[in-house]
Structure formats: structure tokens, C-alpha cells
Amino acid sequence: MARIVGAITTSHVPAIGRAIARNLHQDAYWKPFFDGFPPVHRWLAQTRPDVAVIFYNDHGLNFFLDKMPTFAIGAAPQYRNADEGWGIPTLPPIPGDPRLSWHLIEALVAGDFDMTTCQEMLVDHAFTIPLALLWPGSGAWPVRTVPVCINTVQYPLPSALRCYRLGQAIGRAIESYPEDLRVVVIGTGGLSHQLDGERAGFINKAFDTEFMQRLPGDPLWATRYSVPELAELTGTQGVELLMWLAARGALGGEAATLHSNYHIPISNTAAGLMLMERRAA
Amino acid sequence: MRRQLPDIPGTTLFDGAQAMKGYALNKMCYSFNSAENREAFLRDEDAYCARYGLNAGQREAVRRRNVLEMIAAGGNVYYLAKLAGILGLDVQDLGAQQTGMTRDAFVAKLAAAGR
């Protein structure tokens, strides 16, 4: 049977893509951010996941306002990255796992999560930057992937509780998959930041800190807030923490933090990183 | 029925009303995923905006490179970022412009949030 080996949550700021391309890891601005990753690299080298199920939000690469799914899932043999208009390097195609995708789709729709299914899906920086951070310089990607895209572009957004429960449903579906696979679940985005409006530059260290502390043992804490309340607390793009909640839901059960990092600022963003494993209750 | 969104100072949540109002502007910005379209915009901005049917307010906001006006006209920051890319503006430039700060002051404000 497939098994979830852990959950990783990380920010996906586009500027990271530029910093990787320019090899700025030891630059004073970037070092506190990139220095968070080696412990996660060591964990990945030990656990060697076969598949990554990745919760992310599209920023206007694959989806436009003509058709905007609340929850979408990839079911493609591979996913292509493409030009997003502002010039970060495009990464090579990422392999999919369509058989696992369809297993998840069957289980999710049977469980009342009516997913939009995508046999072609361009993946943007929110999907590719975390891969580049987690498996640096690998050239060929060492994992197959299943992208799960959650709308954070157009309100109404799904609630924090709904995203958490989507994650739980995906976690259960993964663990009912008959193939012996090691699966890592990844949530990308956040933490607090706001790009738009007179309130641009808003960052909330106190909220982020509590969110990261609560996520392993008390993930429902954040679900007490409506999404607009989360926008007020974390900034308009801070609501990307919905991806973290979904990944935490997928991990399931009791969990513990093995490693975390938090740094302000990366571009306009409070950058967070967590590695969680399930802990026997 | 539309749920009333809370009034967050200096913030416009992009709901159905904004999405309808800004459709043409956002659709134009979405087209900037293509290098060919970015070049076409730079070659003849008037013709490109006309092709996407921007209304007078949207056209003027783009002409003035004014992000707050683009948001007021229904622009969504994820799409507007692609226009900003053409204009050589990054998110610190956008933040500075929208808050009326210098770029240096805006960058300092971000750093101060970490202390």
C-alpha cells in the first residue's frame, strides 16, 4: 500500500527562482532563507519519496477568470512549466502519475469533493519553485507528481476547514492506493504577504509564528477564521496558507515538526518552511 | 446571494463584482504570458488595449502605469504583475508606488517586519 512519509510546506516567492538561477544561495540577503533547506534535503535523501502530491495555487498561468475551478487536480503523464510573463527561468517538464491521479479523483468525487480534472495542466512557479528548492540541481526530477490547485485568485475562496478536509480526503485516498509508494505531501505558498493596495507590504510575524506552532498539533486552530479574516490577518496573498492546511490535512493524525525555518523578508513575503512527520498518538 | 466581504483598509478583495468589472483588463494582462503578445503591446499600446476592449478608466490607468487605479478598475494583482513585468517593475516597485513610499523606504519597511 502507498504510505505518506511526511509533509513539507514552503513559500514559493518568484524571486526565489531568480536567486536559484543566479546561484545566490550564500548571498547575505538569501542565506537565511536557503540555509533552511539542507535538513529537508537530508530527510528526502533518507525517505526517498516516489511521488509528491503538491497543493499549490495557480497565479494566472493555467487558469484564467473564464473558467476558475475551486479545486483542480492534474491527471497528466507530465506537467509543463511555461512563461509567466515576468521572466523567471522555465524549468524542465515534471513527470506525473496519472494512475495515482485517477485513483485520487475516484476517491475524492466519491467523497463529495467534486474536482476539476486536468489532462493538460501548465504548472507555474508555485509548483516548480518548491521542487527546485527541495531537489536542487537534480536536472531530472526524482519524483513523480500530482498537482492539486486551490483557487486563491477570485473570491469566494474555499474555507480553511474545507481545504483541510480536502487534504484529509487526499491523505486517506493515498493510503488506500494498492501500489507500494512512498508519498510526500507538499503545500506551497504564504506565509503573510500582501502585494496589492495601499496595504501592500503587510506582514504579520506574530500570526505566522503561532500558525506554524499550531499546525502540527492543532491544525484546526486556523480554521476558526474565515478566508477574508485570514486576508486581514496575513495579507491578501497570505491566504495561501490554505495550501499548508491542505498538506497538513493529508498528513493526517498526530504530527510533529522535524524542522522549520522562518525568515522576513524574501521579496515582499514572510518565508516559511516546515517538515512534519506523523507521530503515533 | 453575495456575501458581504469585510472592509480591510487599503485592500480590495477580488470578488465576483471585481472580476466582472476587470475582465477585459485582466484578460489583456493574462495574454502577456506570451512573449509575442508582450512585444505587440510595446509596439502599439493603444491598439493592443483596444483589441482587448479596455474601458476608458482601464485604459487611462494603464497609460498612467497606476496600480491602485488598475485595481479600482477591476485589475487583479496576479494578472497585473505580468503587465508590471513588461514595464520592468518588480513587486517592491509596485509596493512603493501603491504606498506612496520610495522603493528604499518600502524595502526597509519589509525588513522591519522581521524584527
Boltz contact constraints between the chains, C-beta under 6 A:
constraints:
  - contact:
      token1: [A, 59]
      token2: [B, 78]
      max_distance: 6.0
  - contact:
      token1: [A, 60]
      token2: [B, 30]
      max_distance: 6.0
  - contact:
      token1: [A, 60]
      token2: [B, 78]
      max_distance: 6.0
  - contact:
      token1: [A, 60]
      token2: [B, 79]
      max_distance: 6.0
  - contact:
      token1: [A, 64]
      token2: [B, 30]
      max_distance: 6.0
  - contact:
      token1: [A, 65]
      token2: [B, 19]
      max_distance: 6.0
  - contact:
      token1: [A, 65]
      token2: [B, 26]
      max_distance: 6.0
  - contact:
      token1: [A, 83]
      token2: [B, 33]
      max_distance: 6.0
  - contact:
      token1: [A, 85]
      token2: [B, 32]
      max_distance: 6.0
  - contact:
      token1: [A, 85]
      token2: [B, 33]
      max_distance: 6.0
  - contact:
      token1: [A, 85]
      token2: [B, 82]
      max_distance: 6.0
  - contact:
      token1: [A, 85]
      token2: [B, 85]
      max_distance: 6.0
  - contact:
      token1: [A, 86]
      token2: [B, 85]
      max_distance: 6.0
  - contact:
      token1: [A, 153]
      token2: [B, 78]
      max_distance: 6.0
  - contact:
      token1: [A, 154]
      token2: [B, 14]
      max_distance: 6.0
  - contact:
      token1: [A, 154]
      token2: [B, 19]
      max_distance: 6.0
  - contact:
      token1: [A, 155]
      token2: [B, 13]
      max_distance: 6.0
  - contact:
      token1: [A, 155]
      token2: [B, 15]
      max_distance: 6.0
  - contact:
      token1: [A, 195]
      token2: [B, 77]
      max_distance: 6.0
  - contact:
      token1: [A, 195]
      token2: [B, 91]
      max_distance: 6.0
  - contact:
      token1: [A, 196]
      token2: [B, 71]
      max_distance: 6.0
  - contact:
      token1: [A, 196]
      token2: [B, 77]
      max_distance: 6.0
  - contact:
      token1: [A, 197]
      token2: [B, 10]
      max_distance: 6.0
  - contact:
      token1: [A, 197]
      token2: [B, 11]
      max_distance: 6.0
  - contact:
      token1: [A, 197]
      token2: [B, 12]
      max_distance: 6.0
  - contact:
      token1: [A, 198]
      token2: [B, 10]
      max_distance: 6.0
  - contact:
      token1: [A, 198]
      token2: [B, 98]
      max_distance: 6.0
  - contact:
      token1: [A, 199]
      token2: [B, 10]
      max_distance: 6.0
  - contact:
      token1: [A, 199]
      token2: [B, 11]
      max_distance: 6.0
  - contact:
      token1: [A, 200]
      token2: [B, 95]
      max_distance: 6.0
  - contact:
      token1: [A, 200]
      token2: [B, 98]
      max_distance: 6.0
  - contact:
      token1: [A, 200]
      token2: [B, 99]
      max_distance: 6.0
  - contact:
      token1: [A, 201]
      token2: [B, 95]
      max_distance: 6.0
  - contact:
      token1: [A, 201]
      token2: [B, 106]
      max_distance: 6.0
  - contact:
      token1: [A, 201]
      token2: [B, 109]
      max_distance: 6.0
  - contact:
      token1: [A, 201]
      token2: [B, 110]
      max_distance: 6.0
  - contact:
      token1: [A, 203]
      token2: [B, 113]
      max_distance: 6.0
  - contact:
      token1: [A, 228]
      token2: [B, 5]
      max_distance: 6.0
  - contact:
      token1: [A, 228]
      token2: [B, 6]
      max_distance: 6.0
  - contact:
      token1: [A, 232]
      token2: [B, 8]
      max_distance: 6.0
  - contact:
      token1: [A, 264]
      token2: [B, 113]
      max_distance: 6.0
  - contact:
      token1: [A, 264]
      token2: [B, 114]
      max_distance: 6.0
  - contact:
      token1: [A, 265]
      token2: [B, 110]
      max_distance: 6.0
  - contact:
      token1: [A, 267]
      token2: [B, 91]
      max_distance: 6.0
  - contact:
      token1: [A, 268]
      token2: [B, 91]
      max_distance: 6.0
  - contact:
      token1: [A, 268]
      token2: [B, 95]
      max_distance: 6.0
